[in-house]
Amino acid sequence: MKIVFDLITTEFVIWVIAAIVLAIWTAYYLRKPLSFHDKHVFVTGGSGGIGKAIATEVIKEGGRVSLFARGQYGLEDAKNEIVLKTNCNPNSIQIFPGDVNDSLGTLTKIIDDSEKNHGPIFMLVNTAGYAVAGRFEDLSVDNFKAMMSVNFMGTVSVSKVVVPRMKNRGEGVVVLFGSQAGLTGIFGYTAYAATKFALRGFAEALSMEVKPYNISVTLACPPDTDTPGLIMENKTKPKETCLISDSSGVLPAQDVAKQTLEDAKMKRFLSTNGFEGKILTTVCCGMAPITSYFELAIQKGMKSKDLDKESRKYNLTKVSWKWNDNTICHSKMKV
Ligand SMILES: NC(=O)c1ccc[n+]([C@@H]2O[C@H](COP(=O)([O-])OP(=O)(O)OC[C@H]3O[C@@H](n4cnc5c(N)ncnc54)[C@H](OP(=O)(O)O)[C@@H]3O)[C@@H](O)[C@H]2O)c1
């Protein structure tokens, strides 16, 4: 026994820790990202802004896209623009006019049609959404209802049609568009932030349900992005909201699209952009699904601070349970 203790020098311990850290790091970075090559990606809101940029990136990678939005002309323009930009086969882009608030029957018919030529949907990207800002007293109840209906219920409806198909096939990726205003409440966004917070809850719960079926959920939380949607939103922003958003600049839609796709490929739950975004997702991580060792360490560290011994034990159990991809729960269900 004494010989064993003699061997455990400080240097030895440091080397062991370094080896473990390196092994974890290597395992994390050597994870094979998903590929969209030859895959069908369905993009709601695909005729404008971030949705169009995402479709362009998927086409560049050799995927097939279906663009879904309300305006037929906007869809045709988007298709022509992507073909011109990427020199792709025009048949790799299909367009479907419709509203995310259409009935489930109508949405099912559209999804059926999209899968006839392009094959099963591998990734669903829900970008259709918009923001109207304003002080609480200046926003009408109808503003709240309309935004909730497109940003939240629209995403729920389209996912309701697509997710069961993914579950049957045992693969898929669901991307939902939240916002930095869905991580922290910001002046002027009582309505918009509420819709994006709702999406976060939906995304967290859905992620836990579908993970055993090899389906990942990514919640994109971009900052202000240069899109037609932002131009419209800026017209409604109170002075205070402008001051807050001016402090963090505006990103090109292509940057947001690339980052979102990279995170979706790595099956990361929270996707964001830049240093500020990283800080925000870190401090607002709550008990979000853990998709990396880094997130596990952050969540554990953050939650241990002010907890008594008992709740710390409970917390550790919950974190480890989520980390285990809820396989325990799932295997119990199977028995
Ligand atoms: N831009 C930003 O600064 C920013 C920041 C954070 C989060 N986001 C979120 O990112 C997403 C995309 O934003 P964006 O700025 O790219 O928007 P955008 O430029 O306004 O484009 C929105 C797209 O969605 C479609 N759309 C709108 N309502 C729809 C509906 N009811 N049914 C089907 N399609 C609909 C639009 O086409 P039609 O009008 O023809 O239907 C268009 O193709 C939104 O969810 C937004 O909240 C944006």
The ligand as a Gaussian input file, in Angstrom:
#p B3LYP/6-31G(d) Opt

LIG

0 1
 N      -33.599000      38.901000     -37.842000
 C      -33.309000      38.942000     -36.561000
 O      -32.690000      39.895000     -36.056000
 C      -33.667000      37.775000     -35.667000
 C      -33.032000      37.683000     -34.415000
 C      -33.373000      36.605000     -33.594000
 C      -34.312000      35.680000     -33.999000
 N      -34.917000      35.820000     -35.223000
 C      -35.917000      34.811000     -35.599000
 O      -35.464000      34.160000     -36.770000
 C      -36.569000      33.780000     -37.584000
 C      -36.374000      34.339000     -38.986000
 O      -36.314000      35.750000     -38.908000
 P      -35.964000      36.648000     -40.178000
 O      -35.494000      37.947000     -39.645000
 O      -35.128000      35.890000     -41.118000
 O      -37.445000      36.864000     -40.791000
 P      -37.860000      37.496000     -42.205000
 O      -36.726000      38.143000     -42.890000
 O      -39.060000      38.350000     -41.921000
 O      -38.354000      36.220000     -43.014000
 C      -39.460000      35.515000     -42.507000
 C      -39.827000      34.397000     -43.428000
 O      -40.922000      33.695000     -42.850000
 C      -42.027000      33.694000     -43.743000
 N      -43.238000      33.746000     -42.924000
 C      -43.656000      34.726000     -42.105000
 N      -44.819000      34.403000     -41.528000
 C      -45.159000      33.188000     -41.996000
 C      -46.260000      32.313000     -41.784000
 N      -47.272000      32.654000     -40.973000
 N      -46.282000      31.121000     -42.417000
 C      -45.283000      30.763000     -43.262000
 N      -44.214000      31.550000     -43.495000
 C      -44.163000      32.753000     -42.887000
 C      -41.812000      34.928000     -44.647000
 O      -42.418000      34.812000     -45.921000
 P      -43.942000      35.271000     -46.171000
 O      -44.106000      36.619000     -45.559000
 O      -44.113000      35.251000     -47.666000
 O      -44.799000      34.243000     -45.514000
 C      -40.285000      34.859000     -44.792000
 O      -39.954000      33.877000     -45.746000
 C      -37.820000      34.334000     -36.876000
 O      -38.393000      33.303000     -36.126000
 C      -37.265000      35.409000     -35.964000
 O      -38.062000      35.609000     -34.834000
 C      -34.619000      36.846000     -36.074000

